[in-house]
């Protein structure tokens, strides 16, 4: 496959365009009046919990489900009523769906054979596609002779060989272990950039979406709660749901927010923005601070998480990266008195100010 430059933000949006899209299953409105534009050559992720509507949207784009209302266009063509095989898209699923009795080469050639592509041409195209996922040395093997990650890359090669305008990926890495999953995330990004094909990726894994995507749509209850770059949705969440779903958060409002931050509106500060120092020790006086007591400590490998409680009973979570620490550093244990500190600029107001609970505390 020829290398293509990654598309810039100046690409005209709407290469894939969903307008007023609805999908109901009986009394259940799985997708509600959805409007979404995906740019050509974009790595776009739909992120959300189970039942949020993201997979239904993917299946609507693929043609596996029929919209109750609204329209779907791809590269300017209305495909709302097209059958799946008439759409210029391909889908990669979590279960690979490879033919077990065929070699890897024959699996990748299969779609081309169905389209009556000549044997020499389909052999060359399949070989190029297998090479693009760096598995040429395994072309004669059967799927059961490959690892899970290798099978997933072959499923990707089989989809890419058809030269789709859009590649849809439905949680394709969900069955892989953590290390292999991270390797495949890097592979997918590389392949997408080199092919220039528009990728629409469904996942419930926040870290995966953040690591791979140009933009992310965060789904909840059939609607998009927020749409933006990974940095935008993480640093400036627009709703309590987005703040809580995308990473760890300290969400406070009412009296508790007033006690710590001087405002009563719903606000958020990420745990990694909260630092701790020992009570009575020198600390950065340019930061906001409160005395607190350590309630819980969790060592989680690359970081340590602390739950601390202020004298007024307000709890905060602080996250410390376990990188190289000063020689005089002393760790904290439950019961220790500390000072919790943060920069005022790191406290973010939540624009769409829903109540967390009737008492205004974390759920």
C-alpha positions, 0 to 999 in steps of 0.5 A, a space after each residue: 500500500 502506498 504511504 499517505 500523509 496523515 490528514 490535516 485538520 483542514 480536511 473538509 468534515 463530513 466524509 462520513 456524515 450522520 444526520 438526525 440518526 435514530 435507531 429504536 428496538 421496540 420501546 428502546 431508543 438505542 440512538 437518539 437524533 445523532 449528528 456526526 461528521 467524520 473527516 476523510 483519513 481520520 482515526 475516529 473513536 466512539 467511546 462509551 460503556 456497554 449499552 451507550 449506542 456506539 456499536 449500534 451506530 457502527 452497525 448502522 454505518 455498516 448496513 447491518 442495522 436499518 435506521 429508524 430515521 435520519 440519513 448516512 452519507 459516505 463520500 457524498 453518497 447517501 447509503 442509508 438504504 444500501 445493503 452492506 455489500 453495496 457500501 464502500 466500507 469493511 468491518 473488522 470484528 473482535 472474533 476475527 471471522 477467518 476461515 479455518 480451513 484456508 491459508 492466510 493468503 487464501 483468507 485475504 484473497 477471499 473478498 477479491 475472489 468474490 469480486 471476480 478479480 483475476 488470480 494474478 492480481 488478487 494474489 499480488 494485492 493480498 500479498 501486499 496487504 499481508 506485507 502491510 501488517 508484517 506477516 508475509 512469512 506466515 502466508 501459507 499457514 492456517 489461522 489456528 497456527 497463529 497467535 491471537 494478535 497475528 489473527 487480528 492483523 490478518 483480519 485487518 489485512 483481509 479488510 484493507 485489501 478491498 480498499 474500502 473508503 471506511 474501515 469500521 472496527 468493532 472492539 477488535 482488540 477486546 480479546 487480547 491480553 494487555 501487552 499484545 493489545 498495546 502492541 496492536 494499538 501501535 500497529 493499527 495507528 501505523 497501518 491507518 496512517 500509511 493507508 490513509 483510510 478513514 478508521 471508525 473505531 468502537 471501544 469501551 477502553 478509555 486508554 485505548 481511545 486516548 492513545 489511538 484517536 485523532 478525535 473521540 466521541 464519548 457516548 452515553 444513552 444513545 447520544 454523544 456527550 462530548 466530541 473532541 481531541 483526546 486532550 480536549 475531552 480529558 482536560 476540559 470535560 463538558 459533563 460529569 459523565 465525561 469527567 468520570 468516564 474518561 480517567 479518574 476524577 475528583 468531582 465536587 459541588 455545593 458545600 464540598 466544592 466551596 470548602 476546597 475550591 471556593 465555588 459551589 458549582 460542579 468542578 473537577 480536578 484530576 488526581 494527578 493534579 493533586 500533590 501531597 506533602 507531609 504535615 509540617 514540612 515545607 510545601 509550595 505556598 503558590 499552590 492552593 492547599 488543605 490539611 488532610 489525613 491519608 485514608 487509603 493507599 493503593 500501589 498500582 505499578 506505575 503510580 500510587 493512588 492516595 485517598 485523603 480526607 480534609 478536616 471538614 470531611 471532604 475526600 480527594 484522590 491524589 495520584 503520584 507517578 512512581 518515577 525517580 523520587 528524591 533520596 529524602 522522599 518518605 511515602 505516606 501510609 493510612 493515618 498520616 497527616 499531609 497537606 494536599 495541594 493543587 494549582 487553581 488553574 487545574 480546577 475545571 468547571 463542568 459547563 453542563 452542570 448536572 447534579 451528582 447526587 441530591 447531596 452533591 457528593 460523589 456517586 
